[in-house]
Amino acid sequence: MKICQFLFYCFLLLLTQTPVHAQQAQPGIEQLLKETFLDDYYSNVVYGYQIVTNTQQHASRYVGNKLNCSNCHLQAGTQKEALPLNVAGMYPKWRAKNGQRNGIGLRIRECFLYSMDGIMPPEDAPEVLAVAAYLSYLSQGQVMGAEPEGRGVPTLPDTGYDPNPANGRSVYQDNCASCHGQQGEGAAGIPAVWGLDSYNKGAGMSRVDMAAGFIWANMPLGKGKSLSHQQALDVAAYLNLQIRPSDPRNSKFFKLLEHLID
């Protein structure tokens, strides 16, 4: 009897040490794209993936430039240190930029306003709900409230020197212009990095520190971390001195339009 009781208690102890609700493997995006029928959740996941990878086609009514989300969120938002999108578990959270607690929906809507230089979609827009579903899909298995590994872009150390746009121009010509163009205009499949087809002055990339972290970690494409920290800072400073759309927060017309839509 005592042996049976001992084994029973061991079994109970084992149960307490084993997650009851273990994460089930979810189908990969390639598999989902091949399916002829999907439930509501996975159909939104696929639509969100399509928006992220081809925003110009699938969310054009809210876009004002020629960028796609995946121009900054590399590899459809799955690449570490390239603004990965597996961050749903971190929301809602306070955001100093708009001075309020942001849910994931508002965060997505503001990307259209700033990075895409467009207009803010309504909170129940199909595009917003689909991108939110895709972020949720990418975030499966992440710890709620915890910062995922490789989130955002690296914060570069203090080099001891201020960013130098003049040197940044030289670095850009040597390492970036062959893809992004002499005038930052981009090309087929390659984003514009300044001008009216690029992000506006309210976007996160308009901050030199953020742009520098992204450039250092990921550029030139396929040769990330080949530039020095100072070179990345210099290029970021040069890019953000160029002409680009204004910050919509400084435009009364855009503010009015935002309120009308919202």
Backbone as CSV, one residue per row, in Angstrom:
resi,resn,N_x,N_y,N_z,CA_x,CA_y,CA_z,C_x,C_y,C_z
1,MET,0.831,-1.206,0.000,0.000,0.000,0.000,0.867,1.260,0.000
2,LYS,1.934,1.243,0.850,2.784,2.428,0.940,3.499,2.684,-0.393
3,ILE,3.869,1.598,-1.048,4.540,1.762,-2.351,3.594,2.376,-3.365
4,CYS,2.331,1.940,-3.352,1.336,2.503,-4.270,1.108,3.976,-4.000
5,GLN,1.033,4.322,-2.717,0.848,5.722,-2.356,2.045,6.555,-2.809
6,PHE,3.246,6.010,-2.623,4.458,6.716,-3.035,4.464,6.983,-4.545
7,LEU,4.123,5.946,-5.317,4.076,6.098,-6.768,3.009,7.101,-7.187
8,PHE,1.898,7.093,-6.475,0.817,8.034,-6.788,1.266,9.472,-6.562
9,TYR,1.948,9.723,-5.440,2.418,11.076,-5.146,3.512,11.517,-6.137
10,CYS,4.335,10.545,-6.531,5.341,10.870,-7.560,4.677,11.277,-8.867
11,PHE,3.592,10.568,-9.196,2.843,10.900,-10.411,2.250,12.299,-10.327
12,LEU,1.687,12.654,-9.165,1.135,14.002,-8.973,2.224,15.058,-9.081
13,LEU,3.388,14.769,-8.493,4.498,15.713,-8.557,4.936,15.917,-9.998
14,LEU,4.970,14.840,-10.757,5.351,14.937,-12.167,4.375,15.804,-12.944
15,LEU,3.088,15.664,-12.622,2.086,16.490,-13.296,2.287,17.958,-13.007
16,THR,2.655,18.280,-11.772,2.828,19.697,-11.405,4.058,20.299,-12.069
17,GLN,5.011,19.445,-12.446,6.222,19.949,-13.088,6.114,19.987,-14.608
18,THR,4.999,19.458,-15.148,4.817,19.405,-16.603,3.740,20.373,-17.030
19,PRO,3.996,21.281,-17.983,2.950,22.209,-18.423,1.736,21.458,-18.936
20,VAL,0.564,21.781,-18.375,-0.659,21.114,-18.786,-1.063,21.562,-20.179
21,HIS,-0.892,22.855,-20.425,-1.281,23.408,-21.726,-0.027,23.650,-22.557
22,ALA,0.604,22.618,-22.992,1.834,22.757,-23.783,1.521,23.427,-25.116
23,GLN,2.484,24.227,-25.571,2.306,24.901,-26.850,2.254,23.874,-27.976
24,GLN,1.241,23.919,-28.773,1.144,23.042,-29.922,1.811,23.715,-31.122
25,ALA,2.520,22.911,-31.887,3.181,23.460,-33.071,2.130,23.991,-34.036
26,GLN,2.368,25.179,-34.530,1.430,25.766,-35.490,1.999,25.607,-36.905
27,PRO,1.146,25.571,-37.906,1.630,25.398,-39.284,2.470,26.593,-39.719
28,GLY,3.474,26.334,-40.526,4.299,27.404,-41.057,3.532,28.228,-42.077
29,ILE,4.015,29.434,-42.324,3.306,30.334,-43.240,3.288,29.758,-44.648
30,GLU,4.338,29.026,-45.034,4.362,28.416,-46.371,3.240,27.398,-46.514
31,GLN,3.008,26.632,-45.449,1.924,25.655,-45.482,0.570,26.342,-45.554
32,LEU,0.402,27.406,-44.778,-0.873,28.127,-44.774,-1.179,28.712,-46.152
33,LEU,-0.164,29.186,-46.838,-0.366,29.777,-48.159,-0.848,28.750,-49.185
34,LYS,-0.567,27.478,-48.924,-0.960,26.434,-49.865,-2.364,25.886,-49.599
35,GLU,-2.908,26.182,-48.422,-4.204,25.622,-48.053,-5.326,26.248,-48.881
36,THR,-6.292,25.426,-49.251,-7.449,25.924,-50.015,-8.542,26.452,-49.095
37,PHE,-8.513,26.035,-47.827,-9.508,26.521,-46.871,-8.821,26.737,-45.530
38,LEU,-9.102,27.889,-44.908,-8.541,28.222,-43.604,-9.642,28.754,-42.703
39,ASP,-9.494,28.543,-41.402,-10.462,29.134,-40.477,-10.225,30.638,-40.396
40,ASP,-11.050,31.315,-39.637,-11.007,32.781,-39.593,-9.651,33.296,-39.112
41,TYR,-9.110,32.657,-38.079,-7.832,33.114,-37.539,-6.717,32.983,-38.566
42,TYR,-6.553,31.791,-39.129,-5.446,31.583,-40.049,-5.632,32.327,-41.372
43,SER,-6.871,32.565,-41.776,-7.072,33.374,-42.980,-6.615,34.806,-42.730
44,ASN,-6.825,35.302,-41.505,-6.330,36.629,-41.155,-4.814,36.645,-41.029
45,VAL,-4.246,35.565,-40.519,-2.786,35.465,-40.442,-2.170,35.582,-41.836
46,VAL,-2.728,34.846,-42.791,-2.222,34.883,-44.167,-2.388,36.277,-44.761
47,TYR,-3.544,36.886,-44.543,-3.771,38.239,-45.057,-2.793,39.228,-44.426
48,GLY,-2.551,39.079,-43.134,-1.581,39.945,-42.466,-0.191,39.773,-43.026
49,TYR,0.187,38.532,-43.295,1.493,38.263,-43.911,1.586,38.929,-45.275
50,GLN,0.516,38.857,-46.045,0.511,39.472,-47.376,0.617,40.989,-47.284
51,ILE,-0.026,41.577,-46.292,0.076,43.020,-46.098,1.505,43.414,-45.749
52,VAL,2.123,42.667,-44.838,3.486,42.978,-44.413,4.464,42.863,-45.577
53,THR,4.303,41.858,-46.407,5.261,41.618,-47.492,4.944,42.384,-48.766
54,ASN,3.688,42.773,-48.956,3.307,43.546,-50.151,2.237,44.561,-49.755
55,THR,2.649,45.530,-48.967,1.723,46.540,-48.447,1.126,47.368,-49.565
56,GLN,1.899,47.594,-50.608,1.422,48.408,-51.731,0.188,47.799,-52.390
57,GLN,0.121,46.495,-52.439,-1.016,45.840,-53.074,-2.171,45.606,-52.102
58,HIS,-1.859,45.182,-50.883,-2.900,44.696,-49.990,-3.403,45.724,-48.978
59,ALA,-2.750,46.881,-48.878,-3.228,47.909,-47.947,-3.040,49.297,-48.542
60,SER,-3.164,49.400,-49.852,-2.824,50.629,-50.569,-3.673,51.826,-50.139
61,ARG,-4.905,51.591,-49.682,-5.770,52.729,-49.360,-5.284,53.509,-48.146
62,TYR,-4.357,52.939,-47.371,-3.843,53.639,-46.194,-2.372,54.020,-46.331
63,VAL,-1.798,53.814,-47.508,-0.369,54.032,-47.718,-0.139,55.264,-48.588
64,GLY,0.862,56.083,-48.205,1.137,57.298,-48.951,2.478,57.302,-49.660
65,ASN,3.315,56.293,-49.420,4.609,56.239,-50.095,4.723,54.922,-50.866
66,LYS,5.926,54.525,-51.219,6.110,53.305,-52.005,6.804,52.194,-51.212
67,LEU,6.693,52.260,-49.899,7.330,51.265,-49.054,6.392,50.089,-48.769
68,ASN,6.981,48.976,-48.390,6.276,47.833,-47.817,6.755,47.660,-46.377
69,CYS,5.916,47.100,-45.535,6.308,46.898,-44.136,7.618,46.123,-44.030
70,SER,7.796,45.140,-44.916,8.972,44.277,-44.853,10.255,44.975,-45.284
71,ASN,10.177,46.217,-45.732,11.400,46.966,-46.011,12.154,47.284,-44.726
72,CYS,11.431,47.402,-43.631,12.071,47.626,-42.328,11.985,46.386,-41.448
73,HIS,10.836,45.700,-41.485,10.659,44.457,-40.730,11.121,43.314,-41.637
74,LEU,12.423,43.078,-41.640,13.011,42.184,-42.629,12.539,40.739,-42.464
75,GLN,12.569,40.018,-43.579,12.136,38.622,-43.621,10.717,38.481,-43.055
76,ALA,9.846,39.385,-43.516,8.437,39.368,-43.104,8.281,39.480,-41.597
77,GLY,9.223,40.201,-40.964,9.126,40.435,-39.528,9.671,39.323,-38.667
78,THR,10.497,38.455,-39.235,11.024,37.328,-38.468,12.516,37.443,-38.161
79,GLN,13.181,38.449,-38.715,14.629,38.561,-38.538,14.961,39.347,-37.276
80,LYS,15.770,38.770,-36.416,16.184,39.443,-35.184,17.017,40.677,-35.517
81,GLU,16.897,41.685,-34.649,17.622,42.942,-34.790,17.247,43.697,-36.062
82,ALA,16.106,43.318,-36.635,15.592,44.008,-37.825,14.110,44.290,-37.616
83,LEU,13.797,44.821,-36.427,12.424,45.150,-36.048,11.484,43.952,-36.204
84,PRO,11.813,42.807,-35.580,10.944,41.634,-35.685,9.568,41.916,-35.087
85,LEU,8.578,41.199,-35.583,7.185,41.478,-35.236,6.598,40.508,-34.211
86,ASN,7.408,39.718,-33.563,6.906,38.782,-32.551,6.765,39.467,-31.189
87,VAL,6.065,40.598,-31.186,6.014,41.459,-30.000,4.609,41.617,-29.428
88,ALA,3.659,40.800,-29.872,2.272,40.992,-29.433,2.140,40.900,-27.918
89,GLY,2.950,40.046,-27.285,2.866,39.870,-25.841,3.336,41.059,-25.032
90,MET,3.947,42.059,-25.669,4.420,43.245,-24.953,3.358,44.341,-24.859
91,TYR,2.231,44.119,-25.504,1.173,45.123,-25.525,-0.022,44.636,-24.734
92,PRO,-0.774,45.616,-24.123,-0.632,47.070,-24.220,0.543,47.594,-23.394
93,LYS,1.108,48.701,-23.827,2.231,49.328,-23.130,2.208,50.833,-23.377
94,TRP,2.804,51.559,-22.467,2.904,53.014,-22.590,3.856,53.367,-23.713
95,ARG,3.486,54.402,-24.485,4.353,54.872,-25.564,4.471,56.382,-25.459
96,ALA,5.689,56.859,-25.268,5.907,58.293,-25.088,5.548,59.086,-26.334
97,LYS,5.647,58.459,-27.496,5.418,59.170,-28.753,4.022,59.779,-28.829
98,ASN,3.026,59.033,-28.343,1.665,59.585,-28.369,1.102,59.811,-26.969
99,GLY,1.917,59.537,-25.954,1.527,59.854,-24.589,0.343,59.064,-24.068
100,GLN,0.239,57.800,-24.453,-0.862,56.972,-23.970,-0.477,55.510,-23.993
101,ARG,-1.324,54.725,-23.346,-1.123,53.283,-23.324,-1.630,52.711,-24.640
102,ASN,-0.748,52.060,-25.372,-1.068,51.580,-26.719,-1.369,50.090,-26.731
103,GLY,-2.492,49.723,-27.325,-2.722,48.337,-27.672,-2.023,48.038,-28.982
104,ILE,-1.960,46.772,-29.346,-1.262,46.412,-30.570,-1.938,47.019,-31.794
105,GLY,-3.281,47.188,-31.732,-3.990,47.776,-32.862,-3.570,49.204,-33.136
106,LEU,-3.468,50.013,-32.082,-3.053,51.409,-32.258,-1.618,51.482,-32.765
107,ARG,-0.781,50.591,-32.272,0.611,50.585,-32.729,0.689,50.317,-34.231
108,ILE,-0.122,49.383,-34.703,-0.160,49.073,-36.140,-0.700,50.261,-36.918
109,ARG,-1.759,50.873,-36.432,-2.390,51.988,-37.140,-1.422,53.158,-37.287
110,GLU,-0.609,53.397,-36.269,0.332,54.513,-36.338,1.465,54.235,-37.321
111,CYS,1.785,52.970,-37.551,2.795,52.655,-38.568,2.351,53.143,-39.943
112,PHE,1.056,53.005,-40.229,0.552,53.503,-41.505,0.700,55.024,-41.582
113,LEU,0.509,55.690,-40.472,0.566,57.153,-40.452,1.990,57.681,-40.622
114,TYR,2.962,57.010,-40.000,4.334,57.520,-39.994,5.245,56.792,-40.993
115,SER,5.507,55.538,-40.758,6.448,54.823,-41.628,5.946,54.720,-43.056
116,MET,4.612,54.542,-43.209,4.045,54.432,-44.548,3.563,55.780,-45.078
117,ASP,3.736,56.834,-44.299,3.345,58.189,-44.687,1.927,58.227,-45.264
118,GLY,1.029,57.485,-44.635,-0.344,57.411,-45.131,-1.333,58.025,-44.166
119,ILE,-2.476,57.391,-44.043,-3.493,57.840,-43.104,-3.770,56.713,-42.119
120,MET,-4.183,57.089,-40.920,-4.414,56.102,-39.887,-5.709,55.339,-40.160
121,PRO,-5.640,54.020,-40.295,-6.867,53.251,-40.527,-7.753,53.258,-39.281
122,PRO,-9.044,53.017,-39.447,-9.904,52.821,-38.281,-9.463,51.573,-37.524
123,GLU,-9.804,51.516,-36.252,-9.326,50.396,-35.439,-9.898,49.050,-35.872
124,ASP,-11.065,49.070,-36.535,-11.660,47.817,-36.977,-11.438,47.546,-38.465
125,ALA,-10.489,48.257,-39.080,-10.180,48.020,-40.496,-9.675,46.592,-40.673
126,PRO,-10.101,45.902,-41.722,-9.639,44.524,-41.951,-8.115,44.412,-41.996
127,GLU,-7.454,45.438,-42.532,-5.999,45.414,-42.622,-5.355,45.403,-41.231
128,VAL,-5.909,46.205,-40.321,-5.377,46.268,-38.959,-5.580,44.936,-38.245
129,LEU,-6.773,44.375,-38.359,-7.071,43.107,-37.701,-6.199,41.982,-38.254
130,ALA,-5.936,42.016,-39.552,-5.119,40.976,-40.171,-3.663,41.075,-39.719
131,VAL,-3.109,42.268,-39.705,-1.729,42.430,-39.247,-1.613,42.039,-37.775
132,ALA,-2.626,42.385,-36.973,-2.626,41.988,-35.563,-2.620,40.467,-35.424
133,ALA,-3.388,39.783,-36.271,-3.407,38.312,-36.245,-2.041,37.752,-36.614
134,TYR,-1.394,38.345,-37.602,-0.067,37.881,-38.017,0.955,38.083,-36.898
135,LEU,0.885,39.226,-36.204,1.788,39.466,-35.079,1.544,38.459,-33.960
136,SER,0.284,38.144,-33.721,-0.051,37.138,-32.717,0.518,35.772,-33.105
137,TYR,0.409,35.443,-34.372,0.937,34.179,-34.898,2.457,34.098,-34.684
138,LEU,3.164,35.184,-35.009,4.613,35.198,-34.838,5.021,35.159,-33.373
139,SER,4.132,35.605,-32.501,4.457,35.738,-31.078,4.149,34.485,-30.275
140,GLN,3.609,33.458,-30.915,3.284,32.243,-30.175,4.533,31.685,-29.509
141,GLY,4.395,31.357,-28.222,5.508,30.801,-27.471,6.328,31.840,-26.727
142,GLN,6.121,33.131,-27.020,6.826,34.182,-26.297,6.205,34.365,-24.901
143,VAL,7.005,34.812,-23.960,6.528,35.057,-22.599,5.786,36.387,-22.568
144,MET,4.556,36.366,-22.068,3.764,37.592,-21.998,4.496,38.644,-21.178
145,GLY,4.588,39.844,-21.715,5.208,40.953,-21.011,6.714,41.009,-21.121
146,ALA,7.332,39.961,-21.629,8.789,39.929,-21.741,9.228,40.403,-23.120
147,GLU,10.422,40.970,-23.168,10.964,41.461,-24.435,11.591,40.304,-25.194
148,PRO,11.126,39.999,-26.407,11.703,38.880,-27.164,13.171,39.124,-27.495
149,GLU,13.911,38.052,-27.619,15.316,38.163,-28.002,15.429,38.800,-29.392
150,GLY,16.325,39.764,-29.516,16.541,40.414,-30.804,15.484,41.435,-31.163
151,ARG,14.684,41.877,-30.171,13.620,42.841,-30.458,14.210,44.170,-30.952
152,GLY,13.470,44.834,-31.827,13.866,46.166,-32.294,15.153,46.122,-33.093
153,VAL,16.025,47.087,-32.813,17.348,47.125,-33.431,18.372,47.342,-32.328
154,PRO,19.633,47.012,-32.568,20.648,47.211,-31.525,20.820,48.687,-31.178
155,THR,21.119,48.948,-29.923,21.514,50.288,-29.494,23.033,50.377,-29.589
156,LEU,23.515,51.244,-30.444,24.958,51.315,-30.667,25.645,52.016,-29.501
157,PRO,26.849,51.593,-29.185,27.585,52.236,-28.088,28.059,53.634,-28.475
158,ASP,28.364,54.413,-27.474,28.898,55.756,-27.708,30.285,55.626,-28.342
159,THR,30.432,56.196,-29.505,31.716,56.109,-30.206,32.693,57.203,-29.779
160,GLY,32.181,58.189,-29.069,33.018,59.320,-28.689,32.987,60.444,-29.698
161,TYR,32.262,60.247,-30.799,32.158,61.260,-31.844,30.695,61.477,-32.206
162,ASP,30.359,62.690,-32.601,29.019,62.961,-33.094,28.846,62.350,-34.482
163,PRO,27.609,62.007,-34.857,27.369,61.556,-36.234,27.792,62.625,-37.233
164,ASN,28.455,62.210,-38.298,29.017,63.134,-39.282,28.332,62.901,-40.632
165,PRO,27.361,63.740,-40.998,26.635,63.539,-42.263,27.539,63.594,-43.493
166,ALA,28.577,64.436,-43.463,29.472,64.533,-44.619,30.192,63.208,-44.848
167,ASN,30.669,62.612,-43.779,31.297,61.296,-43.915,30.240,60.248,-44.281
168,GLY,29.012,60.435,-43.761,27.920,59.525,-44.085,27.616,59.500,-45.565
169,ARG,27.728,60.654,-46.224,27.499,60.709,-47.667,28.506,59.827,-48.397
170,SER,29.761,59.884,-47.981,30.799,59.074,-48.622,30.540,57.586,-48.388
171,VAL,30.163,57.233,-47.160,29.863,55.832,-46.846,28.655,55.357,-47.650
172,TYR,27.655,56.235,-47.775,26.461,55.886,-48.551,26.822,55.624,-50.015
173,GLN,27.607,56.494,-50.603,27.978,56.328,-52.003,28.753,55.026,-52.225
174,ASP,29.584,54.660,-51.269,30.423,53.474,-51.423,29.669,52.171,-51.145
175,ASN,28.670,52.227,-50.267,28.064,50.985,-49.788,26.566,50.838,-50.031
176,CYS,25.880,51.946,-50.308,24.419,51.899,-50.346,23.821,52.334,-51.687
177,ALA,24.498,53.250,-52.373,23.917,53.861,-53.567,23.687,52.859,-54.691
178,SER,24.477,51.802,-54.753,24.320,50.826,-55.828,22.950,50.153,-55.764
179,CYS,22.350,50.086,-54.589,21.009,49.510,-54.449,19.940,50.594,-54.307
180,HIS,20.173,51.534,-53.417,19.140,52.530,-53.083,19.165,53.760,-53.983
181,GLY,20.142,53.856,-54.870,20.191,54.956,-55.818,21.001,56.139,-55.336
182,GLN,21.550,56.878,-56.283,22.362,58.058,-55.954,21.551,59.104,-55.209
183,GLN,20.255,59.179,-55.505,19.388,60.161,-54.863,18.435,59.505,-53.858
184,GLY,18.781,58.305,-53.422,17.966,57.626,-52.422,16.610,57.191,-52.915
185,GLU,16.443,57.117,-54.236,15.124,56.880,-54.833,14.711,55.417,-54.837
186,GLY,15.640,54.513,-54.548,15.321,53.095,-54.571,15.170,52.562,-55.978
187,ALA,14.719,51.321,-56.081,14.508,50.675,-57.382,13.466,49.589,-57.184
188,ALA,13.211,48.813,-58.189,12.217,47.744,-58.086,12.604,46.785,-56.961
189,GLY,11.743,46.686,-55.957,12.001,45.797,-54.826,12.956,46.356,-53.797
190,ILE,13.458,47.560,-54.031,14.410,48.187,-53.094,13.827,49.527,-52.642
191,PRO,13.706,49.744,-51.347,12.994,50.945,-50.867,13.763,52.249,-51.074
192,ALA,12.988,53.307,-51.270,13.558,54.662,-51.253,13.933,55.003,-49.819
193,VAL,15.082,55.623,-49.644,15.511,55.966,-48.286,15.397,57.463,-47.996
194,TRP,15.039,58.222,-48.993,14.591,59.605,-48.763,13.730,60.023,-49.935
195,GLY,13.206,61.232,-49.887,12.286,61.699,-50.913,10.847,61.396,-50.543
196,LEU,9.920,61.771,-51.409,8.499,61.660,-51.099,7.982,60.222,-51.119
197,ASP,8.775,59.281,-51.597,8.363,57.879,-51.600,8.876,57.115,-50.389
198,SER,9.489,57.818,-49.438,10.068,57.171,-48.278,9.279,57.517,-47.010
199,TYR,9.763,57.085,-45.862,9.112,57.350,-44.581,9.157,58.842,-44.254
200,ASN,8.218,59.282,-43.414,8.183,60.703,-43.086,8.977,61.031,-41.815
201,LYS,9.010,62.289,-41.460,9.848,62.757,-40.352,9.310,62.359,-38.981
202,GLY,8.138,61.749,-38.934,7.610,61.261,-37.672,7.883,59.785,-37.442
203,ALA,8.420,59.098,-38.443,8.675,57.658,-38.338,9.849,57.373,-37.412
204,GLY,9.875,56.168,-36.874,10.976,55.790,-35.998,12.322,55.876,-36.693
205,MET,12.364,55.558,-37.980,13.619,55.603,-38.725,14.153,57.017,-38.904
206,SER,13.343,58.015,-38.607,13.832,59.392,-38.696,14.718,59.751,-37.504
207,ARG,14.768,58.870,-36.504,15.690,59.045,-35.381,17.047,58.465,-35.771
208,VAL,18.080,59.251,-35.622,19.410,58.812,-36.042,19.841,57.554,-35.298
209,ASP,19.561,57.477,-33.997,20.010,56.308,-33.238,19.334,55.029,-33.714
210,MET,18.037,55.113,-34.006,17.316,53.924,-34.465,17.756,53.523,-35.868
211,ALA,17.846,54.493,-36.767,18.293,54.195,-38.132,19.706,53.617,-38.123
212,ALA,20.565,54.148,-37.262,21.942,53.663,-37.190,21.994,52.218,-36.711
213,GLY,21.172,51.865,-35.715,21.138,50.490,-35.228,20.677,49.534,-36.305
214,PHE,19.670,49.951,-37.070,19.169,49.119,-38.164,20.227,48.964,-39.247
215,ILE,20.845,50.065,-39.641,21.851,50.036,-40.713,23.027,49.154,-40.300
216,TRP,23.526,49.329,-39.084,24.689,48.560,-38.644,24.386,47.066,-38.627
217,ALA,23.216,46.687,-38.112,22.883,45.274,-37.960,22.544,44.587,-39.277
218,ASN,22.070,45.355,-40.268,21.452,44.712,-41.424,21.946,45.160,-42.794
219,MET,22.704,46.233,-42.872,23.085,46.795,-44.162,24.599,46.852,-44.318
220,PRO,25.086,46.747,-45.582,24.357,46.400,-46.800,23.685,45.032,-46.666
221,LEU,22.589,44.849,-47.371,21.794,43.641,-47.231,22.653,42.400,-47.475
222,GLY,22.616,41.493,-46.510,23.443,40.300,-46.595,24.835,40.483,-46.035
223,LYS,25.188,41.719,-45.668,26.514,42.008,-45.114,26.377,42.809,-43.830
224,GLY,25.355,42.484,-43.041,25.138,43.195,-41.790,26.356,43.155,-40.883
225,LYS,26.530,44.234,-40.134,27.617,44.396,-39.152,28.990,44.483,-39.806
226,SER,29.002,44.809,-41.093,30.284,45.015,-41.780,30.743,46.467,-41.674
227,LEU,29.816,47.399,-41.447,30.176,48.795,-41.215,30.559,48.979,-39.750
228,SER,31.358,49.985,-39.478,31.653,50.315,-38.080,30.451,51.029,-37.469
229,HIS,30.420,51.099,-36.142,29.341,51.832,-35.472,29.314,53.284,-35.930
230,GLN,30.498,53.887,-36.071,30.552,55.291,-36.481,30.055,55.462,-37.909
231,GLN,30.400,54.561,-38.795,29.912,54.650,-40.174,28.385,54.555,-40.217
232,ALA,27.809,53.660,-39.424,26.352,53.520,-39.393,25.698,54.795,-38.870
233,LEU,26.277,55.392,-37.848,25.759,56.654,-37.313,25.863,57.763,-38.356
234,ASP,26.961,57.798,-39.060,27.169,58.837,-40.073,26.165,58.701,-41.215
235,VAL,25.950,57.469,-41.686,24.985,57.247,-42.766,23.582,57.634,-42.308
236,ALA,23.210,57.239,-41.095,21.877,57.574,-40.575,21.684,59.090,-40.515
237,ALA,22.709,59.802,-40.086,22.617,61.261,-40.021,22.476,61.859,-41.418
238,TYR,23.223,61.308,-42.374,23.138,61.798,-43.760,21.740,61.559,-44.332
239,LEU,21.207,60.354,-44.154,19.879,60.032,-44.692,18.810,60.960,-44.138
240,ASN,18.887,61.223,-42.859,17.818,61.989,-42.224,17.990,63.503,-42.332
241,LEU,19.032,63.917,-43.058,19.139,65.325,-43.443,18.476,65.579,-44.795
242,GLN,18.141,64.513,-45.507,17.594,64.664,-46.849,16.099,64.990,-46.799
243,ILE,15.580,65.433,-47.929,14.161,65.776,-48.026,13.309,64.522,-47.891
244,ARG,12.258,64.627,-47.068,11.300,63.540,-46.910,9.979,64.148,-46.440
245,PRO,8.877,63.416,-46.478,7.589,63.976,-46.055,7.638,64.467,-44.607
246,SER,6.831,65.473,-44.321,6.833,66.084,-42.988,6.159,65.181,-41.958
247,ASP,6.406,65.459,-40.714,5.770,64.761,-39.599,4.296,65.157,-39.561
248,PRO,3.365,64.213,-39.674,1.940,64.574,-39.690,1.471,65.239,-38.403
249,ARG,2.221,65.074,-37.311,1.849,65.742,-36.061,2.011,67.254,-36.159
250,ASN,2.809,67.700,-37.146,3.010,69.123,-37.342,2.132,69.692,-38.449
251,SER,1.227,68.877,-38.966,0.359,69.302,-40.058,-1.088,69.320,-39.581
252,LYS,-1.722,70.470,-39.586,-3.108,70.583,-39.138,-4.046,69.786,-40.042
253,PHE,-3.726,69.721,-41.330,-4.573,68.978,-42.252,-4.573,67.496,-41.900
254,PHE,-3.370,66.950,-41.655,-3.291,65.538,-41.318,-3.952,65.254,-39.979
255,LYS,-3.809,66.172,-39.023,-4.447,65.973,-37.735,-5.958,65.929,-37.902
256,LEU,-6.504,66.821,-38.723,-7.943,66.836,-38.952,-8.389,65.541,-39.634
257,LEU,-7.616,65.106,-40.632,-7.956,63.889,-41.349,-7.923,62.685,-40.420
258,GLU,-6.932,62.665,-39.544,-6.818,61.556,-38.585,-8.058,61.486,-37.696
259,HIS,-8.496,62.637,-37.203,-9.667,62.667,-36.320,-10.940,62.278,-37.070
260,LEU,-11.045,62.661,-38.321,-12.230,62.316,-39.095,-12.321,60.800,-39.299
261,ILE,-11.168,60.169,-39.571,-11.148,58.739,-39.802,-11.352,57.972,-38.507
262,ASP,-10.753,58.462,-37.437,-10.811,57.774,-36.160,-12.181,57.983,-35.509
